[in-house]
Amino acid sequence: MRTSLRSGSTTTKPGTGVPAPTSADLLRDSVLAGRRAARRAADALAHAGCTVDEWLVLDTLGRRPGATMSELRAATVTDKATLGRRVDALVTRALVYREVDAFDRRVIRVHLSSRGRDVLSGLGARLAEAEQGDQPRDQ
């Protein structure tokens, strides 16, 4: 049995009469969940004076010390210009520093400073706390 939903048609779950979700429905739900998570993260990070992009850079460097800008771009899914501005802001705040690669002077590596590690740790705690606040509590 086929039923029509919105602009497309889909099949129903056998024996229920309820439309089965399409791949487009699942993708939509995934995108919306991602946006909600990003908004919660942005709210939690704003109180610490940090953006989501900056946190992603710090977190990536915590996991991959000495990443190149290309590696950071791929890991954070950020365009080149935005990433450059975010790294500049983090350098200005002494949370990261740049270093010329020892083998290829054209390559710049970015490292967390000790202050950056401390800030990253605090941001992780803040984000975990924000996520805990979103979880339903057992009575």
C-alpha positions as CSV (number, residue, x, y, z in Angstrom):
1,M,0.0,0.0,0.0
2,R,1.3,3.4,-0.9
3,T,0.4,6.7,0.6
4,S,1.3,10.2,-0.4
5,L,3.3,12.4,2.1
6,R,4.0,16.0,1.4
7,S,5.5,16.1,-2.1
8,G,6.6,12.4,-2.5
9,S,5.1,9.1,-1.9
10,T,6.2,6.5,0.5
11,T,5.3,3.0,1.7
12,T,3.6,2.3,5.0
13,K,4.9,0.1,7.8
14,P,3.3,-3.3,7.3
15,G,0.1,-3.7,9.5
16,T,0.3,-0.2,11.0
17,G,-0.9,2.2,8.3
18,V,1.8,4.5,9.5
19,P,4.1,5.9,6.8
20,A,7.6,4.5,6.9
21,P,10.3,7.2,7.1
22,T,12.1,7.8,3.9
23,S,15.8,8.4,3.6
24,A,15.0,12.1,3.1
25,D,13.0,12.1,6.4
26,L,16.0,10.5,8.2
27,L,18.4,13.0,6.7
28,R,16.2,15.9,7.7
29,D,15.9,14.6,11.3
30,S,19.7,14.2,11.4
31,V,20.3,17.7,10.1
32,L,17.8,19.2,12.6
33,A,19.4,17.2,15.5
34,G,22.8,18.5,14.5
35,R,21.6,22.1,14.5
36,R,20.0,21.6,17.9
37,A,23.3,20.2,19.3
38,A,25.3,23.0,17.7
39,R,23.0,25.6,19.2
40,R,23.3,24.0,22.7
41,A,27.1,23.9,22.3
42,A,27.2,27.5,21.1
43,D,25.2,28.6,24.2
44,A,27.4,26.7,26.6
45,L,30.6,27.9,24.9
46,A,29.5,31.6,24.7
47,H,29.6,31.8,28.5
48,A,33.3,30.9,28.3
49,G,33.9,33.5,25.5
50,C,34.5,30.8,22.9
51,T,32.8,30.0,19.6
52,V,31.9,26.5,18.3
53,D,34.5,26.9,15.5
54,E,37.2,27.9,18.0
55,W,36.3,24.9,20.3
56,L,36.5,22.6,17.3
57,V,40.0,23.8,16.5
58,L,41.1,23.4,20.1
59,D,39.5,20.0,20.4
60,T,41.2,18.9,17.1
61,L,44.6,20.1,18.3
62,G,44.0,18.2,21.6
63,R,43.6,15.1,19.6
64,R,46.1,15.8,16.8
65,P,48.9,17.9,18.2
66,G,50.8,19.9,15.5
67,A,48.0,19.6,12.8
68,T,48.5,21.5,9.7
69,M,45.9,24.1,8.5
70,S,44.8,21.6,5.8
71,E,44.3,18.9,8.5
72,L,42.4,21.4,10.7
73,R,40.2,22.4,7.7
74,A,39.3,18.7,7.0
75,A,38.8,17.9,10.7
76,T,36.6,20.9,11.5
77,V,34.8,21.1,8.1
78,T,35.6,24.9,8.0
79,D,36.5,26.9,5.0
80,K,40.0,28.2,4.7
81,A,39.2,31.9,5.4
82,T,37.1,31.2,8.4
83,L,39.7,28.8,9.8
84,G,42.4,31.4,9.4
85,R,40.4,33.9,11.3
86,R,39.7,31.4,14.1
87,V,43.3,30.4,14.4
88,D,44.4,34.1,14.4
89,A,41.9,34.8,17.3
90,L,43.2,31.8,19.2
91,V,46.9,32.9,18.7
92,T,45.9,36.4,19.9
93,R,44.5,34.9,23.1
94,A,47.6,32.7,23.5
95,L,45.7,29.5,23.3
96,V,47.5,28.1,20.3
97,Y,50.8,28.9,18.5
98,R,52.0,28.3,14.9
99,E,55.3,26.7,14.1
100,V,57.1,26.1,10.7
101,D,57.4,22.4,9.9
102,A,60.9,21.1,10.5
103,F,61.0,19.2,7.1
104,D,59.0,21.4,4.8
105,R,59.2,25.2,5.6
106,R,56.0,25.8,3.5
107,V,54.0,23.8,6.0
108,I,52.7,25.6,9.2
109,R,51.7,23.4,12.1
110,V,49.4,24.6,14.9
111,H,49.9,23.5,18.5
112,L,47.9,24.0,21.7
113,S,49.7,26.1,24.3
114,S,49.6,25.1,27.9
115,R,46.9,27.8,28.5
116,G,45.0,26.3,25.5
117,R,45.1,22.9,27.1
118,D,43.6,24.4,30.3
119,V,40.9,26.2,28.4
120,L,40.1,23.1,26.4
121,S,39.7,21.1,29.5
122,G,37.4,23.8,31.0
123,L,35.3,23.9,27.8
124,G,35.0,20.1,27.8
125,A,33.6,20.2,31.3
126,R,31.2,23.1,30.4
127,L,29.9,21.1,27.4
128,A,29.5,18.0,29.5
129,E,27.6,19.9,32.1
130,A,25.3,21.4,29.4
131,E,24.6,18.0,28.0
132,Q,23.8,16.6,31.5
133,G,21.3,19.4,31.8
134,D,19.6,18.3,28.6
135,Q,19.2,14.7,29.8
136,P,16.0,13.6,31.4
137,R,16.5,12.7,35.1
138,D,15.4,9.4,36.6
139,Q,12.9,9.8,39.4
